[in-house]
Amino acid sequence: MTSSVRPAQLSDLDALVALENSSFSGDRISRRSFKHFLDTEQNQILVIDQPVQAYVLILFRRGTSLARIYSLAVAPQTRGRGLARSLMQAAEVCARQRDALFLRLEVADTNAAAIGLYHSLGFRPIKQLAGYYENGGDALQLEKRLERSTRAKASANFYPQTTEFTCGPAAAIMAMQEIRPSHHYSRIDEINLWREATTVYMTRGHGGCSPHGLALALHQRGFDVRLLQSSSQVALIDSVRGEHKKALVELIHNDHVARLQHAKIPSDVCAINSNVLRQHIEAGYTILLLISTWQLNRNKAPHWVWLSAMDEHFAYLHDPDVDAAEHRSALDNANVPLALEQLNRLLGYGKKSYRAAVLLREQR
Ligand SMILES: CC(C)(COP(=O)(O)OP(=O)(O)OC[C@H]1O[C@@H](n2cnc3c(N)ncnc32)[C@H](O)[C@@H]1OP(=O)(O)O)[C@@H](O)C(=O)NCCC(=O)NCCS
């Protein structure tokens, strides 16, 4: 019997399911999910031995520096021989090869064996998660940084968007919550913000929120707001089909611009990149960023995220769009680290690479 680590293949499916069933009593990965993970290049299952005696499943988030250890198990009869340690070390190598800079995982707070292993490998707790498991048990979220960097400030307030078209309001709620921690924001705030900030139309479905609309809606709520755009074009109009719709979007845009001017909200046409954003964060603003989701999921849509923190190496995003189908939870979308050049690649929507950011802080 050898003990070398290798990537899993489809022929390992039966053994993986058997191993899962002998290792966990709840929250098991189904056969269908294992097959999905084996079929998608973005995920990696590493195993030891034939038939499989141990596996680790690593999920990568495209366009970011984040890798997640989704599961780890060793067959009961082969535990205590260093297999889990070998797999975790191989997972780290794999994560580094794919340019991940952070490894995260969740572990039951009662699982002394696994916590001991992760601790000895340099993982440190970043969050306590009450009632995380099917049986109501609590979890710890642990993280290991694969490169030296300054830590993002931990931010508890994650608000997932509850409709396809309210990324802007959801990102705004997270930013507002950061500034006003004692205030409670809820779904009606999400919807009201959208009603105030939407330009009505997009490619299909309901319209998202324009930078101008969001800036006005935040100004209405008493924040000190500033708008940055890479050009003074009508925001997001390129993705609107049909002259009638375009005319309506333009009408709303012009009204927004007039109201921004009337409210004396500063609006700059300027370069928007990690340097510029960092300067504004240092001036005390928190930032809503318009990104293109192309780098994240190969889907060209304009999308709002909250830039929750930044340091000299990384930007950290709270992305309100949680994709349950991709085995994601809010944990994968909070404080998502991006190297600064990755952030710069996310900025810019459409053929003209339109960039926009809405800056807010408490009135001084
Ligand atoms: C947790 C688990 C993966 C460990 O696998 P393993 O192959 O036995 O672990 P290793 O032999 O590589 O041991 C690595 C380290 O884990 C820790 N460890 C392992 N078993 C332990 C135990 N019973 N008590 C305390 N620490 C233990 C030790 O730190 C050990 O290092 P050491 O041998 O230098 O002291 C295995 O017990 C398992 O599959 N459990 C069920 C599934 C599970 O809980 N997965 C983790 C989900 S987050």
The ligand as an SDF file (V2000), in Angstrom:
LIG
                    3D

 48 50  0  0  0  0  0  0  0  0999 V2000
   -9.6500   14.6840   11.5880 C   0  0  0  0  0  0  0  0  0  0  0  0
   -9.0370   13.5850   10.7130 C   0  0  0  0  0  0  0  0  0  0  0  0
   -9.1240   14.0270    9.2680 C   0  0  0  0  0  0  0  0  0  0  0  0
   -7.5760   13.3750   11.1140 C   0  0  0  0  0  0  0  0  0  0  0  0
   -7.0210   12.4120   10.2140 O   0  0  0  0  0  0  0  0  0  0  0  0
   -5.6970   11.5540   10.5920 P   0  0  0  0  0  0  0  0  0  0  0  0
   -5.1640   10.9940    9.3290 O   0  0  0  0  0  0  0  0  0  0  0  0
   -6.0210   10.6350   11.6710 O   0  0  0  0  0  0  0  0  0  0  0  0
   -4.7340   12.6750   11.1190 O   0  0  0  0  0  0  0  0  0  0  0  0
   -3.1400   12.5990   11.1260 P   0  0  0  0  0  0  0  0  0  0  0  0
   -2.7290   11.2100   11.4820 O   0  0  0  0  0  0  0  0  0  0  0  0
   -2.6170   13.1780    9.8740 O   0  0  0  0  0  0  0  0  0  0  0  0
   -2.8270   13.5600   12.3540 O   0  0  0  0  0  0  0  0  0  0  0  0
   -2.5190   14.8800   12.1480 C   0  0  0  0  0  0  0  0  0  0  0  0
   -2.7030   15.6830   13.4310 C   0  0  0  0  0  0  0  0  0  0  0  0
   -4.0770   15.7480   13.7660 O   0  0  0  0  0  0  0  0  0  0  0  0
   -4.2090   15.8130   15.1910 C   0  0  0  0  0  0  0  0  0  0  0  0
   -4.9650   14.6130   15.6250 N   0  0  0  0  0  0  0  0  0  0  0  0
   -5.2950   13.5540   14.8580 C   0  0  0  0  0  0  0  0  0  0  0  0
   -6.0340   12.7020   15.5810 N   0  0  0  0  0  0  0  0  0  0  0  0
   -6.1730   13.2370   16.8010 C   0  0  0  0  0  0  0  0  0  0  0  0
   -6.8810   12.8630   17.9740 C   0  0  0  0  0  0  0  0  0  0  0  0
   -7.5670   11.7170   18.0430 N   0  0  0  0  0  0  0  0  0  0  0  0
   -6.8280   13.6890   19.0460 N   0  0  0  0  0  0  0  0  0  0  0  0
   -6.1470   14.8470   18.9980 C   0  0  0  0  0  0  0  0  0  0  0  0
   -5.4590   15.2660   17.8930 N   0  0  0  0  0  0  0  0  0  0  0  0
   -5.4950   14.4700   16.8300 C   0  0  0  0  0  0  0  0  0  0  0  0
   -2.8330   15.8210   15.7510 C   0  0  0  0  0  0  0  0  0  0  0  0
   -2.4260   17.1720   15.8390 O   0  0  0  0  0  0  0  0  0  0  0  0
   -2.0560   15.1210   14.6600 C   0  0  0  0  0  0  0  0  0  0  0  0
   -0.7130   15.4870   14.6460 O   0  0  0  0  0  0  0  0  0  0  0  0
    0.3700   14.5910   15.4410 P   0  0  0  0  0  0  0  0  0  0  0  0
    0.1670   13.1850   14.9620 O   0  0  0  0  0  0  0  0  0  0  0  0
    1.6700   15.1770   15.0010 O   0  0  0  0  0  0  0  0  0  0  0  0
    0.0580   14.7740   16.8660 O   0  0  0  0  0  0  0  0  0  0  0  0
   -9.7860   12.2280   10.9260 C   0  0  0  0  0  0  0  0  0  0  0  0
   -9.8900   11.9690   12.2910 O   0  0  0  0  0  0  0  0  0  0  0  0
  -11.1790   12.1800   10.3120 C   0  0  0  0  0  0  0  0  0  0  0  0
  -11.3540   11.8550    9.1240 O   0  0  0  0  0  0  0  0  0  0  0  0
  -12.2090   12.4700   11.0950 N   0  0  0  0  0  0  0  0  0  0  0  0
  -13.5960   12.4310   10.6320 C   0  0  0  0  0  0  0  0  0  0  0  0
  -13.8780   13.5130    9.6100 C   0  0  0  0  0  0  0  0  0  0  0  0
  -13.5120   14.8900   10.1150 C   0  0  0  0  0  0  0  0  0  0  0  0
  -13.7450   15.2280   11.2600 O   0  0  0  0  0  0  0  0  0  0  0  0
  -12.9540   15.7180    9.2140 N   0  0  0  0  0  0  0  0  0  0  0  0
  -12.5740   17.0670    9.5010 C   0  0  0  0  0  0  0  0  0  0  0  0
  -13.6890   17.9560    9.1420 C   0  0  0  0  0  0  0  0  0  0  0  0
  -13.2740   19.6620    9.3580 S   0  0  0  0  0  0  0  0  0  0  0  0
  1  2  1  0
  2  3  1  0
  2  4  1  0
  2 36  1  0
  4  5  1  0
  5  6  1  0
  6  7  2  0
  6  8  1  0
  6  9  1  0
  9 10  1  0
 10 11  2  0
 10 12  1  0
 10 13  1  0
 13 14  1  0
 14 15  1  0
 15 16  1  0
 15 30  1  0
 16 17  1  0
 17 18  1  0
 17 28  1  0
 18 19  1  0
 18 27  1  0
 19 20  2  0
 20 21  1  0
 21 22  1  0
 21 27  2  0
 22 23  1  0
 22 24  2  0
 24 25  1  0
 25 26  2  0
 26 27  1  0
 28 29  1  0
 28 30  1  0
 30 31  1  0
 31 32  1  0
 32 33  2  0
 32 34  1  0
 32 35  1  0
 36 37  1  0
 36 38  1  0
 38 39  2  0
 38 40  1  0
 40 41  1  0
 41 42  1  0
 42 43  1  0
 43 44  2  0
 43 45  1  0
 45 46  1  0
 46 47  1  0
 47 48  1  0
M  END
$$$$
